[in-house]
Amino acid sequence: MRFLGRSLVGLFLLAVTAGLLAFAGDLVWGALQTRMANESSSRPARERVFSVNVITVAPETIRPVLATFGEVRSRRTLELRSSASGEVIWLSDAFEEGGRVLEGDVLVRVDPVEAESALATARADENEARRDLRDAERALALARDEIRAAEDQERLRLSAVDRQRDLLARNVGSQAALEAAELSASSASQSVLSRRQAEANAEARLEQARTALERRGIALAEAERRLAETEIAAPFSGVIGGDVVTEGRLVARNERIGELIDPTSLEIAFRVSTPQYARLLSESGALVGAPVTAGLDVFGVDLSVQGVISRESAAVAAGQTGRLIFASIEEAPGFRPGDFVSVRVEEPPLDRVSRLPAAAVDAAGTVLVLGDEERLEVAPVEVLRREGDDVIVRARALAGREIVAERTPLLGAGIKVRPLRSEAQAEAPPQPQTLSLDPERRAKLVAFVEGNAFMPDDVKERVLTQLKQDQVPARVVERIESRMGG
């Protein structure tokens, strides 16, 4: 019993001790919370300052440049079609893809046997018509001679009648002789009428012969034309393109046998949006002849050509938008119809505008302006053009003020910044990177360029000239080796 009593007393004391410890811990924890609540742990806030690049807004006169893409076309392109049917018996050596021909050169000959036979028949018919005409002319001449003879005989018979009447009046002649003379005179008059009828028939025959000769002449000219159509000649100087026929092929009338392109008469066709088209109109609504620059990159050699806007499409094609504009170009070495080129059109100049980086203007058309105490302010601008990484804006109220060149989400109105200003120094244009080639590498590049059949001769000569120099532009080498697979 004593052991049990002591055990209960020990458990009681242990429980009291644990309770006191828990109460003491709660008191300590409450005191700590009260102290932490009463004491402020935050430090005094310090304003954050951002470093930004700033530029000065300087109004000036700027000529915007409209950048787009276009296609080189030939203003003179002719489909060569066969005017005669038959077998192709001869082809010119230049009648092949890319062959150059001169005006008047014979390109194709079709078998002329049938045309020659028809021409010979037409000539024989014409000769026969000429003979008939000569016979009709002789017959008419004879008929007229016969009329004159009959008229002479009529006069003689009439004189005989007068003589018989005179004799009868003097009681010398007889009534029977007078009647016989009158009958002879009547017969002579009837003969004259018959001869005149024969003359009329001869004249009609002559007219028919002349008409027949004209018809035979028309048939002869038609036969000569058909014979001439068996030869197809170049109507102007140019280059042969398209699918051409081969010797021995049978062609039908009006069948397409090739295409003739004039490479010296080129133009550029490019499409612009309707707002861009509106910028190219004058006050009277006519399309202005704005200068155009077309560029073509061939093996690292930039080919460019100048032109002027000449006209626009008459209507908008189905499924298309905007306007199709054509620019005429004069000298365009290295360009070929079908080339895809970049086009830059100089628009009419804009006065009192500024060119700013595109990152300086947000979607709402506002910029951040450096204000008093180097704090930012929001100011609106009118965006007129977007050109690559730049925008052209009109902001006359901001002339001479500094704006943030590159906006970030951390910048806004009232933010204090540290402006970073760059000194306006004229930088020299970067020199093109060049490199020296070892003989083996140079020989490979030269051989590849010389064996390229798709490169124009003038461009090939220009590239070879660069490859033969001691220092070759690295861009040219990179382009050529990329096409070589090296």
TIDO-780590 format. One line per field, with one value per residue (C-alpha): residue number from 1; x, z, y. Coordinates in pm, whole numbers, plus 32768, in hexadecimal, padded with zeros to 4 digits. Layout:
TIDO-780590
nr	c(NUM, ...)
east	c(X, ...)
up	c(Z, ...)
north	c(Y, ...)
***
This chain:
TIDO-780590
nr	c(1, 2, 3, 4, 5, 6, 7, 8, 9, 10, 11, 12, 13, 14, 15, 16, 17, 18, 19, 20, 21, 22, 23, 24, 25, 26, 27, 28, 29, 30, 31, 32, 33, 34, 35, 36, 37, 38, 39, 40, 41, 42, 43, 44, 45, 46, 47, 48, 49, 50, 51, 52, 53, 54, 55, 56, 57, 58, 59, 60, 61, 62, 63, 64, 65, 66, 67, 68, 69, 70, 71, 72, 73, 74, 75, 76, 77, 78, 79, 80, 81, 82, 83, 84, 85, 86, 87, 88, 89, 90, 91, 92, 93, 94, 95, 96, 97, 98, 99, 100, 101, 102, 103, 104, 105, 106, 107, 108, 109, 110, 111, 112, 113, 114, 115, 116, 117, 118, 119, 120, 121, 122, 123, 124, 125, 126, 127, 128, 129, 130, 131, 132, 133, 134, 135, 136, 137, 138, 139, 140, 141, 142, 143, 144, 145, 146, 147, 148, 149, 150, 151, 152, 153, 154, 155, 156, 157, 158, 159, 160, 161, 162, 163, 164, 165, 166, 167, 168, 169, 170, 171, 172, 173, 174, 175, 176, 177, 178, 179, 180, 181, 182, 183, 184, 185, 186, 187, 188, 189, 190, 191, 192, 193, 194, 195, 196, 197, 198, 199, 200, 201, 202, 203, 204, 205, 206, 207, 208, 209, 210, 211, 212, 213, 214, 215, 216, 217, 218, 219, 220, 221, 222, 223, 224, 225, 226, 227, 228, 229, 230, 231, 232, 233, 234, 235, 236, 237, 238, 239, 240, 241, 242, 243, 244, 245, 246, 247, 248, 249, 250, 251, 252, 253, 254, 255, 256, 257, 258, 259, 260, 261, 262, 263, 264, 265, 266, 267, 268, 269, 270, 271, 272, 273, 274, 275, 276, 277, 278, 279, 280, 281, 282, 283, 284, 285, 286, 287, 288, 289, 290, 291, 292, 293, 294, 295, 296, 297, 298, 299, 300, 301, 302, 303, 304, 305, 306, 307, 308, 309, 310, 311, 312, 313, 314, 315, 316, 317, 318, 319, 320, 321, 322, 323, 324, 325, 326, 327, 328, 329, 330, 331, 332, 333, 334, 335, 336, 337, 338, 339, 340, 341, 342, 343, 344, 345, 346, 347, 348, 349, 350, 351, 352, 353, 354, 355, 356, 357, 358, 359, 360, 361, 362, 363, 364, 365, 366, 367, 368, 369, 370, 371, 372, 373, 374, 375, 376, 377, 378, 379, 380, 381, 382, 383, 384, 385, 386, 387, 388, 389, 390, 391, 392, 393, 394, 395, 396, 397, 398, 399, 400, 401, 402, 403, 404, 405, 406, 407, 408, 409, 410, 411, 412, 413, 414, 415, 416, 417, 418, 419, 420, 421, 422, 423, 424, 425, 426, 427, 428, 429, 430, 431, 432, 433, 434, 435, 436, 437, 438, 439, 440, 441, 442, 443, 444, 445, 446, 447, 448, 449, 450, 451, 452, 453, 454, 455, 456, 457, 458, 459, 460, 461, 462, 463, 464, 465, 466, 467, 468, 469, 470, 471, 472, 473, 474, 475, 476, 477, 478, 479, 480, 481, 482, 483, 484, 485, 486)
east	c(8000, 8121, 81B8, 8073, 8046, 81A1, 816D, 802E, 80D6, 81F5, 8106, 804B, 8186, 81F6, 80AA, 80B8, 821A, 81B9, 8092, 816A, 8267, 8157, 80C5, 821D, 825F, 8114, 8167, 82BC, 822A, 811D, 821F, 82F3, 81C8, 8169, 82C9, 82E4, 8197, 81FF, 8355, 8363, 8452, 843E, 8556, 8517, 84B6, 85AB, 8534, 85BA, 8660, 8677, 8780, 86ED, 876C, 86D8, 86D2, 8676, 8547, 85BF, 84B8, 8530, 84BD, 84BF, 8472, 83CF, 842F, 8327, 83C4, 8320, 836E, 8329, 8367, 842B, 835D, 839F, 82D1, 82FB, 82AE, 822F, 81AC, 8238, 8126, 8129, 8060, 8070, 8040, 8139, 8289, 839F, 84C0, 85B7, 8608, 86F8, 8826, 87B1, 8653, 8683, 8649, 8711, 877D, 87AB, 8716, 870E, 85E8, 859A, 8659, 85A9, 8566, 8491, 8437, 8309, 82F8, 8291, 8237, 80BF, 80E6, 81D3, 80DF, 7FC0, 809A, 80EF, 7F7F, 7F25, 8031, 7FB2, 7E4E, 7EC6, 7F7D, 7E43, 7D78, 7E73, 7E4F, 7CD5, 7CF6, 7DD1, 7CD8, 7BBA, 7C7A, 7CC1, 7B55, 7AE3, 7BD3, 7B54, 79EB, 7A31, 7ADD, 79AF, 78CB, 7996, 7989, 7811, 77DE, 78A8, 77D3, 7698, 7704, 7745, 75EF, 7547, 7600, 7582, 741C, 7446, 74D2, 73B1, 72B7, 7363, 735B, 71ED, 719E, 7239, 7178, 72BC, 72B2, 71A9, 70D7, 7161, 72C8, 7269, 71C4, 72F2, 73D7, 72FA, 72FB, 7477, 748C, 73A3, 747B, 75AF, 7508, 74AA, 7611, 7689, 759C, 761E, 7785, 7732, 7694, 77D3, 789B, 77C5, 77FE, 7975, 7977, 78BC, 79B2, 7ACF, 7A3D, 7A12, 7B7B, 7BF5, 7B28, 7BAD, 7D11, 7CD8, 7C56, 7D80, 7E63, 7DBD, 7DE2, 7F51, 7F90, 7EE5, 7FC0, 80FA, 808E, 8056, 81AC, 8248, 8198, 8260, 8387, 836E, 8452, 849C, 83CF, 84C8, 8614, 85FD, 8632, 857D, 84C5, 83BF, 8397, 841B, 83CC, 84C5, 851C, 843A, 830E, 81B8, 811A, 7FB7, 7F47, 7F5C, 801A, 8106, 826F, 832E, 8343, 840C, 846A, 8510, 8608, 8654, 84EF, 84A4, 83BE, 837A, 8223, 81E6, 80B1, 806A, 7F4F, 7E3A, 7EC2, 801C, 7F81, 7ED0, 8022, 809C, 7F80, 7F9F, 7EA3, 7DEC, 7DCD, 7ECD, 7FE5, 812D, 8266, 8324, 848A, 84AD, 85DF, 85D8, 86DD, 8746, 8840, 8909, 8A23, 8A65, 8A6E, 8957, 88C5, 87F0, 873B, 8686, 852C, 83F8, 828E, 81DE, 807D, 7F94, 7EB0, 7D5C, 7C9F, 7CD7, 7CEA, 7C03, 7C85, 7D85, 7D98, 7E4B, 7ED1, 7FC4, 80BB, 81B5, 8302, 83C6, 853E, 8640, 878F, 8773, 88AA, 888B, 8711, 862E, 84B3, 842E, 8536, 84AE, 853C, 8522, 8483, 84B5, 83D3, 841F, 82DD, 829A, 8360, 82CA, 831D, 835D, 8362, 8455, 84EA, 84E2, 8534, 8402, 8443, 840A, 829A, 8197, 805C, 7F91, 8073, 8119, 8282, 832E, 83BC, 84CC, 8432, 8491, 8571, 85B7, 8461, 83A3, 826B, 817F, 8148, 8080, 8116, 8080, 811A, 812C, 820A, 82B7, 8401, 84A7, 8526, 84CB, 838D, 8349, 8272, 81EB, 8215, 824A, 8210, 833A, 8437, 8586, 8518, 85AF, 84ED, 8538, 85C8, 8563, 842D, 840B, 82EA, 83A1, 8392, 8268, 81F2, 8296, 83B9, 8509, 8618, 8786, 87A4, 88BE, 8915, 89F4, 8AC7, 8A64, 8B99, 8BA7, 8C0A, 8CC7, 8C0E, 8C7C, 8D70, 8D08, 8DB2, 8EAD, 8F87, 90AC, 907A, 9174, 91A6, 90E2, 8FB2, 8FBA, 8FCC, 8E99, 8DCF, 8E35, 8DE3, 8C8C, 8C36, 8CB1, 8BE4, 8AA3, 89BB, 88AA, 897F, 8970, 8AB4, 8AE0, 8AA8, 8B93, 8CA1, 8C72, 8C8A, 8DBF, 8E64, 8E2C, 8EAC, 8FF0, 9046, 9135, 9026, 8ED3, 8D92, 8D34, 8BC5, 8C07, 8CD2, 8BC7, 8AB1, 8B6E, 8BDD, 8A7A, 8A06, 8B2F, 8AD3, 8C24)
up	c(8000, 8052, 7EF3, 7E4C, 7F0F, 7EBC, 7D4C, 7D41, 7DF0, 7CF1, 7BCA, 7C61, 7C8E, 7B26, 7A9C, 7B66, 7AEB, 797D, 79A2, 7A3E, 7923, 781C, 78C6, 78D6, 7765, 7705, 77CC, 7721, 75C4, 7601, 767C, 7546, 745E, 7512, 74F2, 7386, 7346, 73F4, 734B, 71D1, 7111, 6FBF, 6F57, 6EC1, 6D4F, 6C4B, 6AEE, 69D2, 68B1, 6756, 6653, 64FD, 63A9, 6338, 61E6, 6185, 60A7, 5F7C, 5E76, 5D0D, 5BAB, 5B67, 5A27, 5A92, 59E0, 5995, 599D, 58EF, 57FF, 568D, 5550, 541B, 52DD, 516E, 50C0, 4F76, 4F89, 4E57, 4E39, 4CFF, 4C52, 4B12, 49F9, 4928, 497C, 4923, 4980, 4A0C, 4919, 4993, 4AD5, 4B0B, 4BE7, 4CCD, 4CEE, 4E4A, 4FB1, 4FEC, 4E7F, 4E07, 4CB6, 4BE9, 4B40, 49F6, 4A42, 49C0, 4AE9, 4A6B, 4918, 48E6, 47C0, 4699, 4598, 45A6, 45AA, 447E, 43C0, 4409, 4399, 424F, 420E, 425A, 416A, 4054, 408D, 407B, 3F33, 3EA4, 3F11, 3E67, 3D22, 3D37, 3D6A, 3C37, 3B68, 3BE1, 3B86, 3A25, 39F9, 3A5C, 3964, 384C, 38A3, 388A, 3738, 36BD, 372A, 3664, 3531, 3555, 3579, 3439, 3381, 340C, 3384, 322D, 3226, 328F, 3176, 3081, 30F7, 30C1, 2F67, 2F03, 2F7A, 2EAC, 2D78, 2DB2, 2DD1, 2C78, 2BEE, 2BB1, 2CC3, 2D28, 2E61, 2E8D, 2E95, 2F9F, 3074, 3051, 30BE, 31E9, 3250, 323D, 3313, 3417, 3421, 3451, 3578, 3612, 35ED, 36A9, 37C7, 37D3, 37DE, 38FB, 39B8, 3981, 3A06, 3B42, 3B74, 3B45, 3C46, 3D40, 3D00, 3D3A, 3E8B, 3EF3, 3E93, 3F61, 408F, 406B, 405D, 419D, 424B, 41D2, 4254, 43AA, 43B0, 434D, 4465, 455B, 44E7, 4509, 4668, 46CE, 4647, 4709, 4844, 4837, 48B1, 4A09, 4A3B, 4B72, 4B6D, 4C5F, 4D03, 4E42, 4EF9, 4EBA, 4FE6, 5043, 4FB5, 4E50, 4D3E, 4CB6, 4B4F, 4AB4, 4B8B, 4AEB, 4B49, 4B18, 4AA7, 4BC0, 4CA1, 4D9E, 4D48, 4E2F, 4EC6, 4E6D, 4F85, 4F65, 508C, 504E, 507F, 51EA, 52F7, 5464, 54E3, 5659, 5734, 5846, 593E, 590D, 5A17, 597A, 5825, 58AB, 5913, 57AB, 5722, 56D2, 5736, 55EE, 5632, 552C, 5573, 55A6, 54EF, 562D, 5610, 5641, 569B, 565F, 56F9, 56AA, 5777, 569D, 5746, 5835, 5720, 574B, 55FC, 55FB, 54F3, 54F5, 5466, 5472, 54B4, 5364, 5393, 5464, 5422, 5390, 5487, 55BE, 556E, 561B, 5770, 5776, 5841, 581C, 56D0, 55D3, 5565, 5446, 543A, 52F8, 52FE, 51F6, 5216, 52E9, 52BB, 536E, 5394, 52E9, 52CE, 53F7, 54F1, 5650, 56BE, 57E5, 578F, 583E, 57D8, 5840, 58B4, 58AC, 59C0, 5B15, 5BC0, 5D34, 5D96, 5E65, 5E3F, 5F83, 5FE0, 5FCF, 6137, 61B1, 614D, 61E6, 614A, 61C3, 610A, 623C, 62A4, 63F3, 640B, 6500, 65E0, 6714, 6816, 670E, 6736, 6612, 6577, 6479, 6337, 6200, 60A2, 5F48, 5E9E, 5D26, 5CA2, 5D19, 5C72, 5CFD, 5E5D, 5E40, 5E3A, 5DAA, 5E94, 5EA4, 6000, 5FE2, 6156, 61A7, 60CA, 617E, 62A3, 6304, 62FB, 6363, 623D, 62BA, 638F, 6489, 6568, 6696, 660D, 6628, 6684, 67BE, 67C1, 6810, 671A, 66DA, 656A, 649A, 637E, 625D, 61AF, 6046, 5F8F, 5E21, 5E07, 5CD9, 5C0E, 5C6B, 5B7B, 5AE1, 5B79, 5A8E, 5A9A, 59E0, 591C, 58E4, 5776, 5798, 5836, 573C, 5617, 5697, 56B7, 555D, 54BD, 5562, 54EB, 5387, 5373, 53F2, 52C6, 5380, 53DA, 52E3, 522C, 52BB, 541F, 53E4, 536D, 549D, 5590, 54E1, 54FA, 5671, 5697, 55E2, 56D5, 57F9, 58F6, 58A5, 5956, 5A53, 59F9, 5891, 58FC, 59F6, 58F3, 57ED, 58E1, 5968, 5806, 57D6, 590E, 59AC)
north	c(8000, 80EA, 80AF, 8100, 8242, 82BC, 8270, 833C, 8462, 8454, 8455, 857B, 8644, 85F3, 866A, 87AC, 87EC, 87B6, 889F, 89AE, 898B, 89A7, 8AD9, 8B77, 8B31, 8BCB, 8D02, 8D20, 8CEE, 8DF1, 8EE9, 8EB2, 8EE6, 9024, 90AA, 9052, 90F7, 9234, 924D, 92A0, 91BF, 927C, 935F, 94B5, 948A, 9514, 9575, 949D, 9550, 94AE, 94F7, 953B, 95A6, 96EE, 979B, 98FC, 9938, 9A05, 9A60, 9A51, 9A0C, 9895, 97DB, 9692, 9554, 944D, 92F2, 91CB, 90B0, 9091, 8FCE, 902B, 9012, 904C, 9154, 909A, 8F27, 8E6E, 8D0C, 8C6B, 8BA3, 8ADE, 8B7D, 8A40, 88D2, 87C6, 8735, 880E, 87D6, 88DE, 8999, 8AB8, 8A74, 8B8D, 8AFB, 8A6A, 8AD0, 8C0E, 8C34, 8D9B, 8DF8, 8F36, 8FDA, 8F2D, 8DEB, 8CB2, 8BCD, 8AAA, 8A17, 8935, 8842, 8925, 8814, 884A, 89C4, 89BB, 88DA, 89C8, 8AEC, 8A41, 89F9, 8B63, 8BDF, 8AF8, 8B73, 8CDA, 8C99, 8BF9, 8D28, 8E0D, 8D46, 8D5C, 8ED1, 8EF5, 8E26, 8F01, 903D, 8FB6, 8F4B, 90A8, 9147, 9063, 90AF, 9223, 91F1, 912E, 924A, 9343, 9261, 9230, 93A8, 93E4, 92E5, 9388, 94DA, 9442, 939C, 94DF, 9597, 948F, 94CD, 9644, 9603, 951F, 9620, 972B, 964C, 95FB, 976C, 97A5, 9679, 95C6, 94BD, 93C2, 938E, 922E, 92AB, 93AB, 92A6, 91BE, 92DB, 9328, 91B8, 91B3, 92EF, 9255, 911C, 91F4, 92AB, 915B, 90E9, 921E, 91CD, 9067, 90DF, 91CD, 90AB, 8FE7, 9110, 9118, 8FA4, 8FD7, 90F0, 9014, 8EFC, 8FF1, 905F, 8EF6, 8EAE, 8FD4, 8F63, 8E03, 8E8D, 8F52, 8E1C, 8D54, 8E6A, 8E5C, 8CE1, 8D06, 8E02, 8D17, 8BF7, 8CCE, 8D35, 8BCC, 8B72, 8C92, 8C19, 8AD8, 8BAC, 8C4F, 8D7D, 8E4C, 8F91, 9033, 8FE5, 8F1E, 8DD5, 8C8D, 8BFF, 8AFE, 899F, 899D, 88A1, 87A8, 8758, 864E, 869E, 86C5, 8811, 8886, 89DB, 8ADE, 89EB, 8A8D, 8A3A, 8B26, 8C7F, 8DB4, 8EA3, 8FF6, 9007, 9176, 91EF, 919C, 921C, 91CB, 9169, 9187, 918A, 9288, 92A7, 93A4, 9496, 9483, 94C0, 95F5, 9686, 9672, 9747, 98B7, 99C0, 9988, 9812, 97A7, 96B3, 976E, 9701, 96AD, 9627, 94B1, 93E2, 926A, 9186, 9023, 8F5B, 8E6C, 8DAC, 8EC8, 8FCC, 90C6, 912A, 9262, 9327, 9473, 94AB, 9584, 9528, 9529, 949E, 93C9, 92A3, 92EF, 9211, 9140, 8FCE, 8ED9, 8E77, 8F93, 90D0, 921A, 9294, 9206, 9312, 9308, 93BC, 93E2, 93AF, 93FF, 934D, 9210, 9135, 8FE9, 8FF9, 8EFE, 8EE2, 8E20, 8E9A, 8ED4, 9023, 910B, 9259, 93A7, 94C7, 962B, 96CE, 9845, 98FB, 9945, 9A90, 9AC8, 9959, 988A, 9730, 9666, 94FF, 9421, 93AF, 9513, 9518, 9430, 93A5, 94D0, 95C4, 965E, 9699, 96D1, 9830, 9896, 99A1, 9A67, 99C1, 98B8, 981C, 9785, 9815, 977A, 9841, 97E1, 97DF, 97A9, 967B, 96BC, 95A4, 946A, 9413, 92DE, 932D, 949E, 9568, 96C0, 9791, 98F0, 9988, 9AFD, 9B32, 9A52, 9B04, 9B13, 9A38, 98EE, 97A6, 9641, 9581, 9427, 93F6, 92D8, 9268, 92FB, 945C, 9540, 969B, 9728, 9632, 96D1, 966F, 96A5, 9714, 9689, 9773, 9707, 980A, 9842, 97D7, 978F, 9629, 95B5, 94B0, 9350, 92BC, 9171, 9046, 8FAC, 8E7A, 8DE4, 8CA2, 8B91, 8B29, 89E3, 8A87, 8BA5, 8AB0, 89F1, 8B2F, 8BAA, 8A5A, 8A54, 8BB2, 8B72, 8A32, 8AD0, 8AEC, 8BAA, 8CD7, 8DFC, 8E45, 8FA3, 8F28, 8E03, 8EEF, 8FCD, 8EA7, 8E1C, 8F72, 8F72, 8E0E, 8E64, 8F7A, 8F49, 8F9D, 8F05, 8F75, 8E6D, 8E8E, 8E29, 8CF9, 8C91, 8CA5, 8BDD, 8ACD, 8AAC, 8A57, 896D, 88B1, 8902)
***
